[in-house]
């Protein structure tokens, strides 16, 4: 037996081989057969070559990837892995060999290649590392520092806290660990759902990997060997959530051209040569684009260059901002800032004359380590001690890890690399030419325990608080904790009810203002009665939920259009990839709770805005709400090559629900982000575990398993986990 591919009733691949290296080759082969188009899209995105077949719309991403040097970083990390951990590097090579063996056959099954005029390419040994880096480079949300600078510049430091919320392009997750003392079996359960942009094919691949060393089921990242985030070995299971840590920095750089190239001003006052070269990006249907790539001692330049920042981007700060920051903030004004933002905005900004650029410093560029040495030990883990030891090797993204084993062991900790540096680095752009902004080692990652036998993580300020700046609102975590408190003992079969909970706690500020309004037309008063009697659940079949969303959207649009926020309405000319973090309307939508609860908001009459919003909805409906939330809140997955409109199903849930199917209030009710998978890991019996993905196991449109899990995902049902090879259909020997 070299390698075998089996399938279950849902088309999920179950792989068996003689050893770990051969199993990696089989995993690469089956992934190329099932997801060739997805693999090639991700490879090109990691290299900055996707515009060559996707066209000009992909150019901003390619430009960012080239300037940030992602492919070069992946190559560096693989070369370091070869020196430091040759077993893992050979295992990664085996996966790449498998991909290369089957990519052409997979491409023949995938019509997108012909539609795009793309031929499958050849993977390099470092391609999986590049894909991992490309998927996660924006996870820490470094563009939020650009947003904070804009807010402080135009509204003052107090305003930062008003907009502090889970960012519009940040990924998060739900995850909860229930100890054996709180389950019907006496063994722990781990459950949850990672929240990402929903893609077709999906970002997670259900898979079963078996060899004499280990037998693991879990959710793999297509293009990356092993099972990194969510796995069950039979004796131990683990899962992660985004820790919301801040581990990437932005530096303002002073650059100048010389006859020999480009120089950057360093903190010791010396101008030093920067690395510089040019690259050409091919763009389908258009002329090639030349890109200048520059890297200083801090990192690669991602905004601006020796000639300065793009037009519309401030070289420095306005006089008022400079005075406010350099003079420090009063204790009273700092009270409005979340913990972690206060100190950073108290420091001077360090302005400088001359053209400025912005560099990005991120851990794997510094350390040449993406944490791949954790992957094999995770597969071989038999206990939480093994998992704990494995994730000591984790690098990025920084995650909260929960694990449990069959002997009663439990683990709740943060894993990943977060640099030790000044508070200013964590909150804003810092001047590269001033001392005090260097990295000085790595933080010890926090550890936590369980309370009353449970631990719930939903990206809230909690275990990872010392490592982050902004976190998700507490609503999802609080709701999960409350639900788990409603009964003494839980089973794996009980968990989908928590996955699918639709209570929306963040409604109260808006409904409170609506309740207090004194003068409304009869039609608006009728809508108010409906909303105040509503059960606060964002169910797809709820008329009241749709009415609430309509009023909320009207409030968000009016607030965003208010003259008080006019300076934030047109973001600077930063690269397009970073603009979602700088768009005012989504920021207002996701921070609406804070904005309505603030004691004062720049003289804005919020009650009048709420009145106008409900009257707008009343006028549009004649006071008779009829449509449901699911009519407009529909799934809208990202597709690299859209072939026509996507008629997605109506969804329950909302941004602050446990069922986190995110719309963008005020902009669209469509949901592009939500649970990219759901899982329940049962430590009493792995076969009692359950999982589901939004679409299906196959990335081939003609496959019966392309979207066969979608109805289950929408309805909250899960697919049984089966690991007995005698119950599968053998597809091939490889």
Phi, psi and omega in degrees: 000107173276304178199146181225143176245125175241160176229145172263189185295343181257009179077009181289131181284134174240118191245141179223139181207172184285337183199173185296320182292315178295324179295323177297321178297318179294321177298317177298320181295311184293327178292321177293325178291318184275333192219040184302315181298313179300316180299317182288324174300314182291324176298313180294322178296322180290335179267347186076036180237015185288334179294342181296338177230343177264348175090191189297333180297334180271353184298317180303320178294314181299320179298315179297315182297319179295312183292325180280352174063045182293315182295320178295323178295318178299318179297315178301315182296322179290319178298321177292323178297320178301321181285320188274325189213074185298330179298314180292321180296322177291325176296318176295318177301320180297320177299314179297320176302317179297319177299311182297326180295326188246000186296320181295318178294318177298323180294325178294334179277346189250112184293343183298329180298314179292321181296323182270352184068034185251133172261141179298141181260197181243133180277143173264162181302332182268000181303316177302325178290322177295320178297316178301315181292318180296322179293327191249000186299332181261006184297322183280355173067037181303333178297342177300335177292327175293320178298314181300321178299319178295317181297313181296320183297321187260331185240347182098163187296329181300331186288340182301316180296330180295326184260004183286111179196171176305119188295161185291345180233022181268142176263146180220196181194162162252143174203137177218145181242124179245119183288166182300332179293345182247016179240161182287339182265345186084003176242154186291159172231137172241132181215162177163192179200122176285137180255119178217175169297131178283125182239156175238111000291169186289158182281349176239144183242115174293132185203156178232121183243122184224131173207175181303334181281327186200162176217106191231136168248151180173190183251109180268159172266116181304127183103353183232129182288157177080197181224103190272314195263321188221113183210161179218117182266359185103322178247344178213145177228153180216160177203163183226160165227158177294123181285349183061029179285157176253112184224015176233142183239150174245132180242136166281130183242142167261120181240155173211147176273143174231176178298336183263353181150229182233139177238152178237144179276121182267168184298338179274007178085006182259135173278126182235150182297132173264153174288134182213138169201172177244152177226155180246127178257122176281138182232120181301126177081000181221173178289149176299155182241128177270135182236132175270125180252123182230139177224127176262186178296335179280319182161186182287146176284124179247348178222133175074198182182199181298336178274359178109185180282159178302157178303133180096349177261126184293133175294322180227220181235155178298159182302318181296320180292316181301316179296318183295319182283318183289334177276350182083166181254145175291157178302323181296318182286331180287340181299333181282352182267142175298153175303135183103335176265338190297308186292322183299324182269005175270342186274160174292152186274340179072068182280156180216154176277157174099167181299145181237153171225173180234128177251154178247126175249121182224146192308310184294337175290332181274318189260347187056041182218119176256007176081015182293343177292350177279342193288313178294315176301328176295317179297326183273358186296141176238351184208168177295333176298319177295317178297316180301315180294322180295313185283353167300336181269359182293148179241291180206154001290160179282126187233158163268126182252132172239136181213155177209152178232174185285349178266006179096001179290143181226148180219134177214104187206169172261143178227139178135173184257120176235120184289149171273122179199182186294157177299327181300321179303324186288337190249340189203181172286142181237153183283122182294335184274359178253140177294161173101003183240019179278166176270137187233053180099197189229143179292145164291134183275134185292156175234151181221177178237197179250152176243121183054036174081010180223155171219123180242131177233131179215044176068016180279167175292113184199244184303321184268009185307320181294346186255353186237180180238302179244142182229170176291153172304157186280000191300314183295314180297318179297320181291317177301315179298317179296317180297318180292341177277355185280346174215158187281326185225139186237153174240166177300325181292342180280341193292326180301332178296329176283315176311321192261010182292135187243013179295135183244098184287336186283004181284339194300317180302317181291315180294327177297317177293322178296320180297325186277351181295139184260327186240112177223151172293161178303322181294317179292323178298324179295318177295319178301315179300319179297315183289323180288335177273353183295148182278005178067026178249130181270066180274145183300328182266014184269122174289320181295322177298320177295320177296318177299314181299323179294315178295315179303313180300321179293322177296314181300314181297321180290319177297314182296332180273357183293142180304334180299332182253013186302323183293340180265355187285335178243100183294157177298169184278055175284166177305143185303327181301330185268351188293331177304331179283345185250000181284128186291315186301311177298323179299316178295318181299315182280341179256013187305320180302314179295317184294325179281333182273344182303142182300322178214144184225075172052035178076008181286131177275090185291326177298320179293322178297318178296319179298314179298323182294314181290328176292325177298314180294321179298319180294325182285337185242002186056030177077007182241097177289131182231320182290156179259166179300320180292345177295324183247335180272087188237153180292133179224078183291153176281134176231129182298328182227081181300134180249015181146177181296147180254116181270080184284156179288155173291143186238147164274169175100176179192177188304316184261009173276157169304316171284086192270080174257099194278124162264183174240097185307133180088344182246307181203149173269350178297147182249111177261350183229141181180199180294111179281353173187161167229147182214152169223114179259117180259122181275349176282323184202110183301329180289348174272358178287162183218157176200164176198153173237163187296328186242281181188180184282339185253144174264006182267118186305326183279352183287142174294347181254019179287319181223022187287344177269354183302313179299324178294315181299316180295320185273352179091011178271159181234156178270135177297142172276125178236133182234359180278113185296339179289346180265001184256162173264125180284129181267314183192161165262141181227000000 
